[in-house]
């Protein structure tokens, strides 16, 4: 699969950033925001439905 960059956005403080899909764990993994410490499943940090889709496809493959 091609290297893709995903847009992430914190549901707590709204900071946004990008990560390579290959650097991310599965969508249900607990993930903490570096900025505010909000802990949610990684799927809730995906900025758009498309970003979540790409993450799911990548981690299921
Ligand atoms: Zn945050």
PDB file of the backbone (N, CA, C, O) and the ligand in Angstrom, with CONECT records:
HET     ZN  A 101       1
ATOM      1  N   UNK A   1       0.848  -1.207   0.000  1.00  0.00           N
ATOM      2  CA  UNK A   1       0.000   0.000   0.000  1.00  0.00           C
ATOM      3  C   UNK A   1       0.879   1.250   0.000  1.00  0.00           C
ATOM      4  O   UNK A   1       1.974   1.270   0.561  1.00  0.00           O
ATOM      5  N   UNK A   2       0.369   2.265  -0.634  1.00  0.00           N
ATOM      6  CA  UNK A   2       1.103   3.517  -0.709  1.00  0.00           C
ATOM      7  C   UNK A   2       1.137   4.206   0.645  1.00  0.00           C
ATOM      8  O   UNK A   2       0.208   4.084   1.444  1.00  0.00           O
ATOM      9  N   UNK A   3       2.216   4.929   0.890  1.00  0.00           N
ATOM     10  CA  UNK A   3       2.340   5.693   2.123  1.00  0.00           C
ATOM     11  C   UNK A   3       1.347   6.840   2.090  1.00  0.00           C
ATOM     12  O   UNK A   3       1.381   7.674   1.186  1.00  0.00           O
ATOM     13  N   UNK A   4       0.460   6.880   3.080  1.00  0.00           N
ATOM     14  CA  UNK A   4      -0.529   7.959   3.114  1.00  0.00           C
ATOM     15  C   UNK A   4      -0.372   8.762   4.400  1.00  0.00           C
ATOM     16  O   UNK A   4      -0.016   8.230   5.451  1.00  0.00           O
ATOM     17  N   UNK A   5      -0.643  10.028   4.286  1.00  0.00           N
ATOM     18  CA  UNK A   5      -0.647  10.909   5.459  1.00  0.00           C
ATOM     19  C   UNK A   5      -2.096  11.162   5.850  1.00  0.00           C
ATOM     20  O   UNK A   5      -2.938  11.467   5.005  1.00  0.00           O
ATOM     21  N   UNK A   6      -2.375  11.031   7.149  1.00  0.00           N
ATOM     22  CA  UNK A   6      -3.732  11.250   7.629  1.00  0.00           C
ATOM     23  C   UNK A   6      -3.798  12.538   8.444  1.00  0.00           C
ATOM     24  O   UNK A   6      -2.849  12.923   9.127  1.00  0.00           O
ATOM     25  N   UNK A   7      -4.942  13.178   8.346  1.00  0.00           N
ATOM     26  CA  UNK A   7      -5.208  14.377   9.141  1.00  0.00           C
ATOM     27  C   UNK A   7      -5.830  13.948  10.457  1.00  0.00           C
ATOM     28  O   UNK A   7      -6.839  13.242  10.478  1.00  0.00           O
ATOM     29  N   UNK A   8      -5.225  14.379  11.550  1.00  0.00           N
ATOM     30  CA  UNK A   8      -5.792  14.091  12.858  1.00  0.00           C
ATOM     31  C   UNK A   8      -6.240  15.402  13.493  1.00  0.00           C
ATOM     32  O   UNK A   8      -5.672  16.463  13.235  1.00  0.00           O
ATOM     33  N   UNK A   9      -7.275  15.304  14.332  1.00  0.00           N
ATOM     34  CA  UNK A   9      -7.706  16.470  15.085  1.00  0.00           C
ATOM     35  C   UNK A   9      -8.146  16.025  16.470  1.00  0.00           C
ATOM     36  O   UNK A   9      -8.929  15.085  16.605  1.00  0.00           O
ATOM     37  N   UNK A  10      -7.651  16.693  17.485  1.00  0.00           N
ATOM     38  CA  UNK A  10      -8.000  16.331  18.847  1.00  0.00           C
ATOM     39  C   UNK A  10      -9.442  16.725  19.152  1.00  0.00           C
ATOM     40  O   UNK A  10      -9.829  17.867  18.905  1.00  0.00           O
ATOM     41  N   UNK A  11     -10.257  15.785  19.692  1.00  0.00           N
ATOM     42  CA  UNK A  11     -11.642  16.120  20.037  1.00  0.00           C
ATOM     43  C   UNK A  11     -11.715  17.019  21.278  1.00  0.00           C
ATOM     44  O   UNK A  11     -12.761  17.606  21.557  1.00  0.00           O
ATOM     45  N   UNK A  12     -10.603  17.127  22.025  1.00  0.00           N
ATOM     46  CA  UNK A  12     -10.606  17.943  23.232  1.00  0.00           C
ATOM     47  C   UNK A  12     -10.227  19.391  22.968  1.00  0.00           C
ATOM     48  O   UNK A  12     -10.965  20.299  23.352  1.00  0.00           O
ATOM     49  N   UNK A  13      -9.082  19.625  22.316  1.00  0.00           N
ATOM     50  CA  UNK A  13      -8.578  20.991  22.149  1.00  0.00           C
ATOM     51  C   UNK A  13      -8.557  21.446  20.693  1.00  0.00           C
ATOM     52  O   UNK A  13      -8.187  22.583  20.401  1.00  0.00           O
ATOM     53  N   UNK A  14      -8.955  20.553  19.772  1.00  0.00           N
ATOM     54  CA  UNK A  14      -9.074  20.900  18.350  1.00  0.00           C
ATOM     55  C   UNK A  14      -7.751  21.147  17.625  1.00  0.00           C
ATOM     56  O   UNK A  14      -7.756  21.574  16.471  1.00  0.00           O
ATOM     57  N   UNK A  15      -6.621  20.887  18.281  1.00  0.00           N
ATOM     58  CA  UNK A  15      -5.353  20.992  17.574  1.00  0.00           C
ATOM     59  C   UNK A  15      -5.349  19.939  16.462  1.00  0.00           C
ATOM     60  O   UNK A  15      -5.870  18.839  16.649  1.00  0.00           O
ATOM     61  N   UNK A  16      -4.769  20.268  15.315  1.00  0.00           N
ATOM     62  CA  UNK A  16      -4.728  19.299  14.229  1.00  0.00           C
ATOM     63  C   UNK A  16      -3.299  19.087  13.754  1.00  0.00           C
ATOM     64  O   UNK A  16      -2.464  19.987  13.830  1.00  0.00           O
ATOM     65  N   UNK A  17      -3.036  17.894  13.269  1.00  0.00           N
ATOM     66  CA  UNK A  17      -1.708  17.567  12.776  1.00  0.00           C
ATOM     67  C   UNK A  17      -1.818  16.397  11.810  1.00  0.00           C
ATOM     68  O   UNK A  17      -2.907  15.871  11.578  1.00  0.00           O
ATOM     69  N   UNK A  18      -0.682  15.995  11.248  1.00  0.00           N
ATOM     70  CA  UNK A  18      -0.666  14.886  10.298  1.00  0.00           C
ATOM     71  C   UNK A  18       0.244  13.777  10.806  1.00  0.00           C
ATOM     72  O   UNK A  18       1.257  14.030  11.458  1.00  0.00           O
ATOM     73  N   UNK A  19      -0.141  12.543  10.492  1.00  0.00           N
ATOM     74  CA  UNK A  19       0.679  11.378  10.814  1.00  0.00           C
ATOM     75  C   UNK A  19       0.701  10.460   9.599  1.00  0.00           C
ATOM     76  O   UNK A  19      -0.261  10.384   8.835  1.00  0.00           O
ATOM     77  N   UNK A  20       1.821   9.769   9.443  1.00  0.00           N
ATOM     78  CA  UNK A  20       1.857   8.718   8.414  1.00  0.00           C
ATOM     79  C   UNK A  20       1.023   7.549   8.893  1.00  0.00           C
ATOM     80  O   UNK A  20       1.108   7.152  10.055  1.00  0.00           O
ATOM     81  N   UNK A  21       0.217   6.996   8.002  1.00  0.00           N
ATOM     82  CA  UNK A  21      -0.663   5.899   8.402  1.00  0.00           C
ATOM     83  C   UNK A  21       0.139   4.726   8.965  1.00  0.00           C
ATOM     84  O   UNK A  21      -0.339   4.017   9.850  1.00  0.00           O
ATOM     85  N   UNK A  22       1.341   4.523   8.462  1.00  0.00           N
ATOM     86  CA  UNK A  22       2.169   3.402   8.933  1.00  0.00           C
ATOM     87  C   UNK A  22       2.711   3.627  10.342  1.00  0.00           C
ATOM     88  O   UNK A  22       3.200   2.687  10.967  1.00  0.00           O
ATOM     89  N   UNK A  23       2.633   4.853  10.851  1.00  0.00           N
ATOM     90  CA  UNK A  23       3.089   5.149  12.214  1.00  0.00           C
ATOM     91  C   UNK A  23       1.968   5.036  13.239  1.00  0.00           C
ATOM     92  O   UNK A  23       2.205   5.194  14.436  1.00  0.00           O
ATOM     93  N   UNK A  24       0.755   4.766  12.782  1.00  0.00           N
ATOM     94  CA  UNK A  24      -0.399   4.764  13.685  1.00  0.00           C
ATOM     95  C   UNK A  24      -0.834   3.348  14.049  1.00  0.00           C
ATOM     96  O   UNK A  24      -0.692   2.428  13.244  1.00  0.00           O
ATOM     97  N   UNK A  25      -1.363   3.171  15.258  1.00  0.00           N
ATOM     98  CA  UNK A  25      -1.900   1.868  15.677  1.00  0.00           C
ATOM     99  C   UNK A  25      -3.330   1.686  15.170  1.00  0.00           C
ATOM    100  O   UNK A  25      -3.842   2.533  14.438  1.00  0.00           O
ATOM    101  N   UNK A  26      -3.967   0.595  15.552  1.00  0.00           N
ATOM    102  CA  UNK A  26      -5.340   0.308  15.129  1.00  0.00           C
ATOM    103  C   UNK A  26      -6.298   1.385  15.663  1.00  0.00           C
ATOM    104  O   UNK A  26      -6.019   2.012  16.686  1.00  0.00           O
ATOM    105  N   UNK A  27      -7.444   1.602  14.959  1.00  0.00           N
ATOM    106  CA  UNK A  27      -8.368   2.687  15.312  1.00  0.00           C
ATOM    107  C   UNK A  27      -8.919   2.598  16.737  1.00  0.00           C
ATOM    108  O   UNK A  27      -9.241   3.622  17.340  1.00  0.00           O
ATOM    109  N   UNK A  28      -9.028   1.377  17.280  1.00  0.00           N
ATOM    110  CA  UNK A  28      -9.614   1.241  18.623  1.00  0.00           C
ATOM    111  C   UNK A  28      -8.592   1.441  19.739  1.00  0.00           C
ATOM    112  O   UNK A  28      -8.951   1.418  20.916  1.00  0.00           O
ATOM    113  N   UNK A  29      -7.330   1.635  19.382  1.00  0.00           N
ATOM    114  CA  UNK A  29      -6.282   1.852  20.368  1.00  0.00           C
ATOM    115  C   UNK A  29      -6.482   3.181  21.103  1.00  0.00           C
ATOM    116  O   UNK A  29      -6.828   4.189  20.487  1.00  0.00           O
ATOM    117  N   UNK A  30      -6.265   3.178  22.418  1.00  0.00           N
ATOM    118  CA  UNK A  30      -6.344   4.429  23.176  1.00  0.00           C
ATOM    119  C   UNK A  30      -5.187   5.325  22.782  1.00  0.00           C
ATOM    120  O   UNK A  30      -4.044   4.882  22.670  1.00  0.00           O
ATOM    121  N   UNK A  31      -5.503   6.583  22.574  1.00  0.00           N
ATOM    122  CA  UNK A  31      -4.535   7.535  22.063  1.00  0.00           C
ATOM    123  C   UNK A  31      -4.654   8.808  22.887  1.00  0.00           C
ATOM    124  O   UNK A  31      -5.761   9.230  23.219  1.00  0.00           O
ATOM    125  N   UNK A  32      -3.525   9.422  23.220  1.00  0.00           N
ATOM    126  CA  UNK A  32      -3.572  10.636  24.035  1.00  0.00           C
ATOM    127  C   UNK A  32      -3.023  11.829  23.256  1.00  0.00           C
ATOM    128  O   UNK A  32      -2.005  11.724  22.571  1.00  0.00           O
ATOM    129  N   UNK A  33      -3.705  12.952  23.369  1.00  0.00           N
ATOM    130  CA  UNK A  33      -3.264  14.185  22.721  1.00  0.00           C
ATOM    131  C   UNK A  33      -2.033  14.733  23.449  1.00  0.00           C
ATOM    132  O   UNK A  33      -2.026  14.834  24.676  1.00  0.00           O
ATOM    133  N   UNK A  34      -1.009  15.080  22.697  1.00  0.00           N
ATOM    134  CA  UNK A  34       0.211  15.647  23.284  1.00  0.00           C
ATOM    135  C   UNK A  34      -0.042  17.025  23.893  1.00  0.00           C
ATOM    136  O   UNK A  34       0.647  17.439  24.825  1.00  0.00           O
ATOM    137  N   UNK A  35      -1.020  17.713  23.366  1.00  0.00           N
ATOM    138  CA  UNK A  35      -1.273  19.088  23.774  1.00  0.00           C
ATOM    139  C   UNK A  35      -2.081  19.194  25.061  1.00  0.00           C
ATOM    140  O   UNK A  35      -1.699  19.919  25.978  1.00  0.00           O
ATOM    141  N   UNK A  36      -3.204  18.466  25.130  1.00  0.00           N
ATOM    142  CA  UNK A  36      -4.119  18.643  26.267  1.00  0.00           C
ATOM    143  C   UNK A  36      -4.299  17.370  27.085  1.00  0.00           C
ATOM    144  O   UNK A  36      -4.911  17.404  28.153  1.00  0.00           O
ATOM    145  N   UNK A  37      -3.770  16.239  26.595  1.00  0.00           N
ATOM    146  CA  UNK A  37      -3.850  15.009  27.367  1.00  0.00           C
ATOM    147  C   UNK A  37      -5.155  14.246  27.230  1.00  0.00           C
ATOM    148  O   UNK A  37      -5.331  13.212  27.874  1.00  0.00           O
ATOM    149  N   UNK A  38      -6.085  14.738  26.395  1.00  0.00           N
ATOM    150  CA  UNK A  38      -7.344  14.021  26.163  1.00  0.00           C
ATOM    151  C   UNK A  38      -7.067  12.610  25.665  1.00  0.00           C
ATOM    152  O   UNK A  38      -6.301  12.419  24.720  1.00  0.00           O
ATOM    153  N   UNK A  39      -7.693  11.618  26.302  1.00  0.00           N
ATOM    154  CA  UNK A  39      -7.521  10.230  25.876  1.00  0.00           C
ATOM    155  C   UNK A  39      -8.811   9.683  25.296  1.00  0.00           C
ATOM    156  O   UNK A  39      -9.843   9.642  25.966  1.00  0.00           O
ATOM    157  N   UNK A  40      -8.738   9.263  24.042  1.00  0.00           N
ATOM    158  CA  UNK A  40      -9.885   8.665  23.347  1.00  0.00           C
ATOM    159  C   UNK A  40      -9.325   7.579  22.448  1.00  0.00           C
ATOM    160  O   UNK A  40      -8.112   7.436  22.294  1.00  0.00           O
ATOM    161  N   UNK A  41     -10.248   6.807  21.848  1.00  0.00           N
ATOM    162  CA  UNK A  41      -9.754   5.851  20.871  1.00  0.00           C
ATOM    163  C   UNK A  41      -9.252   6.638  19.660  1.00  0.00           C
ATOM    164  O   UNK A  41      -9.761   7.713  19.343  1.00  0.00           O
ATOM    165  N   UNK A  42      -8.256   6.085  19.002  1.00  0.00           N
ATOM    166  CA  UNK A  42      -7.635   6.787  17.870  1.00  0.00           C
ATOM    167  C   UNK A  42      -8.661   7.175  16.810  1.00  0.00           C
ATOM    168  O   UNK A  42      -8.511   8.207  16.157  1.00  0.00           O
ATOM    169  N   UNK A  43      -9.703   6.359  16.632  1.00  0.00           N
ATOM    170  CA  UNK A  43     -10.707   6.665  15.605  1.00  0.00           C
ATOM    171  C   UNK A  43     -11.352   8.040  15.833  1.00  0.00           C
ATOM    172  O   UNK A  43     -11.779   8.690  14.879  1.00  0.00           O
ATOM    173  N   UNK A  44     -11.421   8.482  17.097  1.00  0.00           N
ATOM    174  CA  UNK A  44     -12.030   9.782  17.373  1.00  0.00           C
ATOM    175  C   UNK A  44     -11.104  10.952  17.056  1.00  0.00           C
ATOM    176  O   UNK A  44     -11.534  12.106  17.042  1.00  0.00           O
ATOM    177  N   UNK A  45      -9.835  10.652  16.804  1.00  0.00           N
ATOM    178  CA  UNK A  45      -8.889  11.697  16.408  1.00  0.00           C
ATOM    179  C   UNK A  45      -8.824  11.872  14.894  1.00  0.00           C
ATOM    180  O   UNK A  45      -8.177  12.800  14.408  1.00  0.00           O
ATOM    181  N   UNK A  46      -9.487  10.991  14.144  1.00  0.00           N
ATOM    182  CA  UNK A  46      -9.457  11.112  12.690  1.00  0.00           C
ATOM    183  C   UNK A  46     -10.290  12.318  12.287  1.00  0.00           C
ATOM    184  O   UNK A  46     -11.436  12.469  12.709  1.00  0.00           O
ATOM    185  N   UNK A  47      -9.693  13.176  11.461  1.00  0.00           N
ATOM    186  CA  UNK A  47     -10.360  14.442  11.174  1.00  0.00           C
ATOM    187  C   UNK A  47     -11.590  14.252  10.287  1.00  0.00           C
ATOM    188  O   UNK A  47     -12.614  14.903  10.494  1.00  0.00           O
ATOM    189  N   UNK A  48     -11.492  13.369   9.309  1.00  0.00           N
ATOM    190  CA  UNK A  48     -12.629  13.150   8.409  1.00  0.00           C
ATOM    191  C   UNK A  48     -12.927  11.660   8.315  1.00  0.00           C
ATOM    192  O   UNK A  48     -12.110  10.825   8.702  1.00  0.00           O
ATOM    193  N   UNK A  49     -14.110  11.337   7.794  1.00  0.00           N
ATOM    194  CA  UNK A  49     -14.493   9.942   7.594  1.00  0.00           C
ATOM    195  C   UNK A  49     -13.498   9.253   6.662  1.00  0.00           C
ATOM    196  O   UNK A  49     -13.206   8.067   6.810  1.00  0.00           O
ATOM    197  N   UNK A  50     -12.997  10.001   5.723  1.00  0.00           N
ATOM    198  CA  UNK A  50     -12.037   9.432   4.767  1.00  0.00           C
ATOM    199  C   UNK A  50     -10.734   9.026   5.478  1.00  0.00           C
ATOM    200  O   UNK A  50     -10.171   7.972   5.178  1.00  0.00           O
ATOM    201  N   UNK A  51     -10.260   9.844   6.404  1.00  0.00           N
ATOM    202  CA  UNK A  51      -9.044   9.507   7.146  1.00  0.00           C
ATOM    203  C   UNK A  51      -9.247   8.223   7.942  1.00  0.00           C
ATOM    204  O   UNK A  51      -8.351   7.381   8.013  1.00  0.00           O
ATOM    205  N   UNK A  52     -10.438   8.076   8.544  1.00  0.00           N
ATOM    206  CA  UNK A  52     -10.736   6.869   9.312  1.00  0.00           C
ATOM    207  C   UNK A  52     -10.778   5.644   8.403  1.00  0.00           C
ATOM    208  O   UNK A  52     -10.281   4.573   8.751  1.00  0.00           O
ATOM    209  N   UNK A  53     -11.375   5.825   7.243  1.00  0.00           N
ATOM    210  CA  UNK A  53     -11.446   4.737   6.263  1.00  0.00           C
ATOM    211  C   UNK A  53     -10.050   4.237   5.871  1.00  0.00           C
ATOM    212  O   UNK A  53      -9.794   3.034   5.841  1.00  0.00           O
ATOM    213  N   UNK A  54      -9.175   5.162   5.579  1.00  0.00           N
ATOM    214  CA  UNK A  54      -7.813   4.803   5.179  1.00  0.00           C
ATOM    215  C   UNK A  54      -7.107   4.071   6.316  1.00  0.00           C
ATOM    216  O   UNK A  54      -6.421   3.074   6.091  1.00  0.00           O
ATOM    217  N   UNK A  55      -7.279   4.572   7.535  1.00  0.00           N
ATOM    218  CA  UNK A  55      -6.660   3.932   8.700  1.00  0.00           C
ATOM    219  C   UNK A  55      -7.180   2.500   8.879  1.00  0.00           C
ATOM    220  O   UNK A  55      -6.412   1.571   9.132  1.00  0.00           O
ATOM    221  N   UNK A  56      -8.502   2.347   8.742  1.00  0.00           N
ATOM    222  CA  UNK A  56      -9.095   1.011   8.896  1.00  0.00           C
ATOM    223  C   UNK A  56      -8.593   0.048   7.836  1.00  0.00           C
ATOM    224  O   UNK A  56      -8.242  -1.094   8.130  1.00  0.00           O
ATOM    225  N   UNK A  57      -8.563   0.522   6.606  1.00  0.00           N
ATOM    226  CA  UNK A  57      -8.073  -0.331   5.515  1.00  0.00           C
ATOM    227  C   UNK A  57      -6.628  -0.738   5.765  1.00  0.00           C
ATOM    228  O   UNK A  57      -6.249  -1.889   5.552  1.00  0.00           O
ATOM    229  N   UNK A  58      -5.833   0.215   6.217  1.00  0.00           N
ATOM    230  CA  UNK A  58      -4.416  -0.055   6.404  1.00  0.00           C
ATOM    231  C   UNK A  58      -4.182  -1.050   7.543  1.00  0.00           C
ATOM    232  O   UNK A  58      -3.373  -1.969   7.411  1.00  0.00           O
ATOM    233  N   UNK A  59      -4.892  -0.866   8.666  1.00  0.00           N
ATOM    234  CA  UNK A  59      -4.631  -1.711   9.828  1.00  0.00           C
ATOM    235  C   UNK A  59      -5.303  -3.078   9.707  1.00  0.00           C
ATOM    236  O   UNK A  59      -4.936  -4.003  10.432  1.00  0.00           O
ATOM    237  N   UNK A  60      -6.276  -3.225   8.808  1.00  0.00           N
ATOM    238  CA  UNK A  60      -6.907  -4.525   8.600  1.00  0.00           C
ATOM    239  C   UNK A  60      -6.143  -5.369   7.597  1.00  0.00           C
ATOM    240  O   UNK A  60      -6.285  -6.591   7.558  1.00  0.00           O
ATOM    241  N   UNK A  61      -5.343  -4.714   6.797  1.00  0.00           N
ATOM    242  CA  UNK A  61      -4.648  -5.420   5.712  1.00  0.00           C
ATOM    243  C   UNK A  61      -3.565  -6.351   6.245  1.00  0.00           C
ATOM    244  O   UNK A  61      -2.887  -7.019   5.464  1.00  0.00           O
TER     245      UNK A  61
HETATM  246 ZN    ZN A 101      -5.852  17.992  22.602  1.00  0.00          ZN
END
